Amino acid sequence: MKPLSPELTDRLATVVDAVARHADESDDKAAFPVEGLTSMRTSGLLGLLVPTRYGGLGATVADLLAASQQIARHDMSAAMILAMHGQQVAALAGHASPTLREQVLPRVAAGELYLGSVTTEAGTGGHLLSSQADTRKDGDLIELDRMAPIVTGGAYADAYLITVKAPEATTDGQVSLVYAERDQLDVQVLGGWDPMGMRGTHSVPMRFTGAVPHQQVVGAHGEFRRVTIDVFAPLAHLGWSACWLGTAAGALSRTVQMLRSPQERRRRDLKSELLLTRLARTRQRIDTVQAMLSHATDVYSSLSESDRGGAPWQLLSNSLKVTASEQCLAAVEELIETVGLRHGYLRHQPLALERAQRDLRSASLNYANDRLLTANGSLSLLDQETVLV
């Protein structure tokens, strides 16, 4: 990936500083990184993907991934918050009506709106393209009552993109994506968040009830599939992978710095074949994910909306997610074996390997790898020529 511009690098530095200072506390308390979000607001980073005509930074998807990767070197939860917010912004920029874009995107660029994603739903098995949450037309309004078991940063979001069944839908597959601001709905937090890792995402269960105007539908009613293929699915896999990669790369960087310190050089044999082999394997895993992410980003940026629905791209996108989730976790586990119990397994150590391992354990579960592999098996049968992109 190309490096960030000097301007974006400076903006990002303030965010990284805020995130790094509070990462341990956020993990200990399973607390949302409020200081990090505040810095994202004031630095303009929430407007990273907002086009310049709306006051945003007009950056690219590659810029979003690079920024997320850098933040993840210090706190994977904070990085996920930015990456998922960017996914929502891209959906609005690409599929909202001109009126809705004019109303919302300048406020995102100004740091006023942090966007939450409401796509999980009990009873759908995690299937993104179906919903059992009925809606009803009431004049110019859409009434909804939507419960979501997991909403990343939902308690702190200013507005949401919510998937619901389209009004008058005849099947669960007719899904609409609706933009709603917090003060337009009755927003309830239904429970707490005390997971193994990713504790700072504060991904609580929530319920949203109320009504929003029809003009706040993003894309056409019942056609969320189009938004998913164009933006939601690819930016999820690219964004998540960037965060996982940043976490693994940060862990390796801290480990190498420790191994090269005078104190460690006196007590360790840095020419040990076992040590060198383990470091080589760790770097190989990280470089593999980096190469795959960079290639997938270039391919995504070059494809038309219609081509993003084709089997070759979907195979690559799904494979990126599975590979990154497996190899980044394996890289950190290799580092834990390398440095041993004290530096690798105990909590609150400078290398933060224990936290990185817990955070990365969620990666294969974040839209389950088994489901993506099953999908890729079916797609492979359709792609008889094995077209590589």
PyMOL commands that set and color helices and strands:
alter all, ss='L'
color gray80, all
select helices_A, chain A and resi 6-29+34-43+45-47+52-54+61-72+76-95+98-109+154-156+182-184+199-201+214-216+224-259+262-267+273-302+307-309+311-344+353-360+369-382
alter helices_A, ss='H'
color red, helices_A
select strands_A, chain A and resi 115-118+135-138+141-151+159-165+175-181+185-189+204-213
alter strands_A, ss='S'
color yellow, strands_A
deselect
rebuild
show_as cartoon
